[in-house]
Structure formats: C-alpha cells, structure tokens
Amino acid sequence: MAGLTHFDGKGDAHMVDVSEKDVTDRVAVAECHVRMAPETFDIIIEGRAKKGDVLSVARLAGIMGAKRTSELIPLCHPLPIAKVAVELTPDPDLPGIRIEATVKTTGQTGVEMEALTAASTAALTVYDMAKAVDRAMEIGGLRVVLKDGGKSGRYEAK
C-alpha cells in the first residue's frame, strides 16, 4: 500500500498521525455543478421554487457540510475551520448551477475533504430542493481545484 497514507504496514486502515506535522495556513477549493432542465433553471433563478430560496439554502448546507466532514468521512481529522465560503453561480449555458467551495484553516492537515464535502452538500441540496420539478438533474465535476499549505505545497488543477 505504498503511497496510501491511510493504510499501515499491514494494510489496515488507520487515521494518519499528524502530531509531528508543522502547523501552517491551509486552503482548499473544490468545485462541481448541477445540470438541469432549462425550466428548472428558470424556477431557481427566478425564486419560484416551492421550498424557498434554493441558492441560499444550498450555500448554508455547504457550510454546514464542511463543518461536519470528520463525522462523515471515517479517517478525517476534526479540524478548526477558520473560513468556509460557498459560491453558487447560475450558468444558463449548462443550464444549471456551478458551485465553488473554499475552506481555510491553520493546522497540521489540509482541508481538501472539507471543501469537497461543502461543494457536494451544496449540490445535493440544490437537487433536494428542486427534485419535485426535475428528477433528471445531474451532479458532476466534483474535484479539488486548489490546495495550498503544508509540506506538499501548492496544487492547482489544470
């Protein structure tokens, strides 16, 4: 299991020991999108969804998701999150909503999983709030686009 940090020498899953790592500023940005029918897109951007303001609720859900990542992903460390920002941008060319989540901390391990959880939770919330009119919505493109801080340095998706 060389290179996979969540496995020990015997191949058993374990939580990585970060106690010897330096405390540094860390940031991660993740993105995804929700593709939908043009009619669903119009309902959301015009504020006509029966469940309420889809984008505001999805933003809050994404923030909450980031804060609960260690409860959802078994080997994630609970982290002192300094900032979570979730941007939901309507894109008529998709048609749908583009989602970008940024998470920051100062600690001994990165926040990539928190950013991914924030983006995916926001996307799932968009789906939940609009599924009554469009069960064919598609969530896609979930990925880390930026990671900075720590020993491994900076990563930017191409």
Backbone bond lengths (Angstrom), bond angles and torsions (degrees), N, CA, C in turn:
res aa  C-N    CA-C-N  psi(-1)  N-CA   C-N-CA  omega(-1)  CA-C   N-CA-C  phi
1 M - - - 1.452 - - 1.532 110.37 -
2 A 1.292 116.73 34.43 1.460 122.00 -178.62 1.526 110.41 -57.26
3 G 1.321 115.81 133.06 1.452 121.45 177.69 1.519 114.76 88.97
4 L 1.324 118.11 -16.25 1.460 120.51 178.31 1.525 107.88 -95.76
5 T 1.307 116.66 107.21 1.465 121.33 -170.75 1.520 114.15 -72.90
6 H 1.318 118.47 -16.23 1.457 120.50 -178.22 1.531 113.20 -90.73
7 F 1.349 116.52 14.59 1.457 120.87 175.35 1.516 108.55 -127.11
8 D 1.334 116.04 140.34 1.465 119.47 178.14 1.529 110.01 -87.52
9 G 1.319 117.35 -175.01 1.462 122.38 -177.38 1.518 114.29 -60.62
10 K 1.330 117.09 -22.98 1.469 121.11 178.57 1.525 112.46 -91.53
11 G 1.346 116.11 -4.25 1.464 119.52 -178.44 1.513 113.68 90.17
12 D 1.341 117.06 7.95 1.463 120.55 178.47 1.528 110.15 -84.71
13 A 1.327 116.39 140.62 1.461 121.16 176.84 1.523 109.65 -67.82
14 H 1.335 115.76 140.72 1.465 120.41 177.05 1.522 109.54 -154.89
15 M 1.328 115.40 161.08 1.460 120.48 175.13 1.517 108.15 -80.28
16 V 1.315 116.52 131.55 1.459 121.95 -178.76 1.523 109.69 -65.27
17 D 1.329 116.54 136.88 1.460 122.31 176.05 1.523 108.32 -81.95
18 V 1.331 116.53 112.11 1.463 120.49 -179.00 1.531 111.74 -104.78
19 S 1.327 117.15 8.71 1.461 120.45 -173.44 1.524 113.84 -62.83
20 E 1.318 118.21 -25.11 1.466 121.12 -179.78 1.533 112.67 -93.16
21 K 1.328 117.25 -4.42 1.464 120.64 -179.48 1.523 110.47 -76.31
22 D 1.323 116.00 150.76 1.458 121.23 176.23 1.519 110.54 -71.17
23 V 1.313 115.65 146.35 1.459 121.71 172.37 1.532 106.78 -81.85
24 T 1.327 116.47 119.74 1.461 121.48 -179.63 1.522 109.64 -137.75
25 D 1.333 115.44 162.67 1.464 120.77 171.89 1.519 107.49 -70.83
26 R 1.317 116.40 135.69 1.460 121.34 -177.93 1.519 109.12 -136.58
27 V 1.322 114.98 145.98 1.458 121.51 178.57 1.520 108.60 -144.17
28 A 1.310 115.87 147.39 1.464 121.44 173.01 1.519 108.33 -142.90
29 V 1.334 115.20 144.87 1.458 122.34 176.56 1.524 107.36 -126.89
30 A 1.324 115.96 130.99 1.461 121.53 176.75 1.523 108.67 -125.01
31 E 1.326 115.17 155.16 1.459 119.91 179.21 1.521 110.88 -137.64
32 C 1.321 114.85 158.95 1.462 122.79 170.63 1.520 107.33 -163.71
33 H 1.312 116.35 -176.90 1.463 119.82 178.58 1.526 109.69 -148.05
34 V 1.315 114.58 159.58 1.462 121.72 172.49 1.518 106.67 -121.23
35 R 1.328 115.67 114.54 1.477 121.31 178.66 1.535 107.31 -93.15
36 M 1.332 116.05 140.23 1.466 120.50 -175.13 1.519 110.64 -149.71
37 A 1.309 115.43 172.65 1.463 120.94 176.32 1.525 109.17 -67.82
38 P 1.340 117.40 149.18 1.464 120.05 178.73 1.538 112.93 -55.27
39 E 1.317 117.13 -35.79 1.466 120.59 179.72 1.527 110.95 -65.51
40 T 1.324 116.54 -39.62 1.469 121.33 178.20 1.519 109.85 -65.95
41 F 1.319 116.80 -43.27 1.458 121.94 177.29 1.536 109.83 -55.75
42 D 1.322 116.67 -46.84 1.469 120.91 -179.69 1.529 111.23 -61.70
43 I 1.312 117.12 -43.37 1.470 120.84 178.93 1.523 110.48 -58.76
44 I 1.323 116.77 -43.67 1.467 120.32 -178.17 1.525 111.28 -67.81
45 I 1.318 117.43 -50.53 1.478 118.41 -175.04 1.528 112.56 -72.44
46 E 1.326 117.07 -22.53 1.466 119.98 177.07 1.525 112.14 -88.58
47 G 1.333 117.21 -2.58 1.460 121.07 177.47 1.519 114.28 73.26
48 R 1.343 116.90 29.52 1.466 120.83 -177.36 1.526 114.05 -100.91
49 A 1.344 118.42 9.22 1.465 120.24 -179.95 1.525 109.59 -68.78
50 K 1.326 116.12 135.10 1.472 120.57 -176.32 1.521 112.76 -63.66
51 K 1.335 117.54 -27.31 1.464 120.16 -178.55 1.526 112.57 -83.97
52 G 1.334 118.07 -7.79 1.458 120.08 177.57 1.518 113.04 119.57
53 D 1.327 115.26 -158.38 1.463 123.23 -176.20 1.530 109.36 -74.88
54 V 1.312 116.00 97.20 1.465 122.76 -173.81 1.527 111.70 -58.05
55 L 1.307 117.62 -47.24 1.462 120.27 -174.42 1.525 112.06 -69.12
56 S 1.321 118.03 -38.59 1.472 120.25 178.30 1.526 111.61 -66.93
57 V 1.308 116.28 -42.53 1.462 119.67 179.77 1.530 110.02 -66.96
58 A 1.327 117.47 -41.21 1.471 120.90 179.08 1.529 111.15 -64.21
59 R 1.320 117.37 -37.87 1.475 121.13 177.35 1.532 109.62 -60.67
60 L 1.329 116.88 -48.36 1.468 120.40 179.06 1.529 111.55 -62.96
61 A 1.315 116.79 -39.99 1.464 120.32 178.55 1.524 111.17 -62.53
62 G 1.327 116.53 -40.84 1.458 120.24 177.75 1.518 111.99 -61.78
63 I 1.319 116.67 -43.36 1.466 120.90 177.51 1.526 110.17 -61.40
64 M 1.313 116.21 -46.48 1.469 120.24 178.78 1.524 111.34 -61.98
65 G 1.332 116.70 -39.72 1.464 120.71 178.99 1.513 112.20 -60.60
66 A 1.326 116.63 -43.66 1.468 120.26 178.68 1.516 110.77 -58.63
67 K 1.320 116.19 -42.07 1.464 120.89 -177.33 1.532 113.33 -69.36
68 R 1.334 117.23 -17.87 1.468 120.73 -176.77 1.527 113.12 -110.74
69 T 1.315 116.91 12.58 1.463 121.26 -175.26 1.522 112.76 -54.70
70 S 1.316 118.20 -44.66 1.470 119.89 -176.80 1.528 112.08 -66.57
71 E 1.328 118.00 -17.47 1.465 121.16 175.59 1.531 111.32 -82.35
72 L 1.327 116.49 -21.02 1.467 121.36 -175.95 1.521 113.30 -99.55
73 I 1.324 117.10 -36.45 1.461 122.35 -176.56 1.533 106.72 -104.58
74 P 1.321 118.43 113.30 1.464 121.73 -167.04 1.528 116.96 -53.97
75 L 1.319 120.07 -36.13 1.462 119.89 -173.49 1.526 113.27 -105.74
76 C 1.337 117.60 11.92 1.465 120.95 176.85 1.523 110.35 -78.50
77 H 1.329 114.62 142.37 1.459 120.40 175.46 1.530 109.57 -79.97
78 P 1.330 117.72 141.54 1.471 118.45 169.94 1.532 108.02 -69.88
79 L 1.323 116.74 131.35 1.463 121.11 -173.05 1.526 111.69 -122.76
80 P 1.327 115.94 148.90 1.465 119.45 172.25 1.535 109.14 -80.41
81 I 1.296 116.86 95.70 1.463 121.19 -176.89 1.522 109.01 -76.69
82 A 1.323 115.54 128.07 1.464 121.05 -179.56 1.528 111.78 -89.79
83 K 1.337 117.05 -31.59 1.461 120.72 -177.70 1.520 110.22 -156.94
84 V 1.319 114.88 140.72 1.463 122.24 169.56 1.519 106.74 -134.01
85 A 1.315 116.34 126.35 1.468 121.66 174.83 1.522 107.51 -127.49
86 V 1.317 115.94 130.50 1.465 121.46 178.71 1.522 107.51 -124.29
87 E 1.327 114.84 118.25 1.466 121.11 179.56 1.526 108.64 -107.66
88 L 1.323 115.72 129.30 1.461 122.23 176.68 1.518 107.74 -116.47
89 T 1.321 115.99 118.22 1.458 121.06 -173.91 1.526 109.87 -118.71
90 P 1.324 116.89 116.00 1.466 119.16 175.33 1.531 110.38 -63.39
91 D 1.320 116.21 135.01 1.457 121.97 179.92 1.535 108.23 -129.66
92 P 1.333 117.71 100.90 1.460 120.31 -177.90 1.519 113.61 -64.51
93 D 1.340 117.78 -21.92 1.462 120.39 179.19 1.528 112.04 -74.33
94 L 1.327 117.73 -22.14 1.475 120.47 -178.36 1.525 110.59 -67.61
95 P 1.268 128.06 -48.03 1.448 124.38 -25.63 1.525 110.27 -70.86
96 G 1.341 113.89 146.99 1.448 118.75 179.51 1.508 112.32 162.15
97 I 1.319 114.04 -159.25 1.456 121.96 -175.24 1.523 108.63 -119.53
98 R 1.318 116.36 127.81 1.469 122.01 172.90 1.523 107.48 -94.84
99 I 1.318 115.86 137.03 1.458 121.54 -175.29 1.519 109.09 -124.04
100 E 1.332 115.21 133.17 1.463 121.32 175.39 1.522 107.81 -132.09
101 A 1.327 116.11 128.34 1.462 122.13 179.92 1.520 109.53 -119.62
102 T 1.324 116.05 130.81 1.457 123.03 177.94 1.518 108.36 -118.57
103 V 1.333 115.97 130.21 1.465 121.02 178.94 1.518 108.45 -128.71
104 K 1.347 115.67 136.97 1.459 121.89 179.02 1.522 110.29 -127.23
105 T 1.331 115.13 148.30 1.453 122.23 173.45 1.518 108.90 -153.48
106 T 1.304 115.65 167.87 1.455 122.53 166.24 1.521 104.59 -121.56
107 G 1.326 116.03 112.81 1.456 118.34 -174.28 1.505 112.63 -170.16
108 Q 1.336 114.50 -162.06 1.453 121.98 -174.62 1.523 113.68 -104.42
109 T 1.320 116.91 0.48 1.460 120.59 177.17 1.521 109.03 -149.22
110 G 1.323 115.71 159.76 1.458 121.48 -172.27 1.513 114.51 -79.45
111 V 1.331 114.80 174.00 1.459 121.82 -175.78 1.529 112.69 -118.82
112 E 1.339 116.43 27.09 1.463 119.37 178.29 1.523 111.87 -60.53
113 M 1.322 117.06 -43.70 1.467 120.04 -178.22 1.523 111.25 -65.97
114 E 1.332 116.71 -35.12 1.461 119.93 177.63 1.524 110.94 -66.60
115 A 1.328 117.52 -40.09 1.464 120.54 178.15 1.530 110.97 -66.51
116 L 1.329 116.56 -43.27 1.468 120.33 177.58 1.530 111.21 -62.83
117 T 1.322 116.77 -40.67 1.462 120.87 179.52 1.524 110.36 -66.50
118 A 1.324 117.28 -40.85 1.461 120.58 178.33 1.526 111.05 -61.09
119 A 1.323 117.00 -47.92 1.466 120.74 -178.91 1.521 111.57 -63.73
120 S 1.324 116.60 -45.42 1.467 119.09 -177.73 1.523 111.86 -69.45
121 T 1.329 117.87 -36.38 1.467 120.58 178.03 1.528 110.29 -66.07
122 A 1.319 117.08 -40.27 1.467 120.01 176.02 1.525 110.43 -61.83
123 A 1.331 117.14 -43.50 1.466 120.90 179.60 1.531 111.26 -63.74
124 L 1.311 116.80 -43.05 1.466 120.27 178.43 1.525 111.40 -62.95
125 T 1.317 116.20 -33.95 1.462 120.26 178.76 1.525 111.00 -70.08
126 V 1.329 117.87 -40.15 1.468 120.30 174.07 1.527 108.70 -57.34
127 Y 1.320 116.59 -47.25 1.469 120.21 179.15 1.532 110.48 -58.41
128 D 1.322 116.31 -49.43 1.463 120.52 -177.19 1.526 111.54 -58.69
129 M 1.309 116.89 -41.77 1.458 120.12 -175.25 1.526 113.57 -76.43
130 A 1.335 117.47 -18.26 1.468 120.00 -177.71 1.526 113.26 -117.11
131 K 1.322 117.97 1.04 1.472 119.81 -175.30 1.524 113.76 -63.16
132 A 1.306 117.78 -22.80 1.462 119.98 179.02 1.529 111.74 -63.82
133 V 1.326 117.25 -26.60 1.462 119.95 -180.00 1.530 112.94 -107.67
134 D 1.345 117.50 -12.01 1.469 119.04 -176.06 1.532 110.84 -156.91
135 R 1.300 116.52 88.46 1.471 120.46 178.89 1.527 112.32 -77.09
136 A 1.325 117.41 -9.31 1.464 121.41 -177.90 1.533 112.96 -90.77
137 M 1.332 117.94 6.79 1.469 119.44 178.58 1.527 109.35 -56.12
138 E 1.314 115.43 151.04 1.467 121.46 -177.74 1.522 109.36 -127.23
139 I 1.336 115.62 128.74 1.457 121.86 175.19 1.520 107.13 -99.20
140 G 1.332 117.38 130.25 1.460 119.10 -177.96 1.512 113.22 -154.30
141 G 1.324 113.97 176.04 1.452 121.34 173.02 1.516 116.18 71.13
142 L 1.322 118.45 19.02 1.465 120.15 -178.12 1.520 110.10 -68.00
143 R 1.348 115.80 121.81 1.459 120.20 -179.71 1.527 110.67 -163.36
144 V 1.317 115.24 158.71 1.456 121.75 171.75 1.527 107.15 -83.18
145 V 1.326 116.64 127.87 1.461 119.93 178.74 1.523 112.16 -107.10
146 L 1.337 116.92 -16.29 1.462 121.11 177.29 1.514 109.25 -153.72
147 K 1.323 115.45 137.50 1.458 123.69 172.73 1.509 105.80 -142.97
148 D 1.338 116.20 129.50 1.457 118.98 179.30 1.521 109.22 -143.11
149 G 1.329 115.09 146.92 1.461 121.69 179.27 1.510 111.59 107.36
150 G 1.314 115.77 155.35 1.449 120.18 179.38 1.504 112.54 85.26
151 K 1.334 114.62 179.18 1.467 122.14 -174.30 1.525 112.98 -63.02
152 S 1.336 117.09 -34.74 1.472 119.01 -176.92 1.522 112.97 -78.86
153 G 1.329 117.43 -8.34 1.464 119.88 173.10 1.508 114.30 78.96
154 R 1.313 115.58 -146.61 1.461 123.32 -171.76 1.527 111.31 -99.75
155 Y 1.319 114.78 138.44 1.470 121.63 173.20 1.525 106.44 -129.58
156 E 1.316 116.11 131.97 1.457 122.30 173.58 1.515 108.19 -130.39
157 A 1.329 116.27 127.91 1.461 120.39 178.02 1.511 109.81 -67.87
158 K 1.295 114.48 149.99 1.461 119.73 179.35 1.503 110.60 -93.68
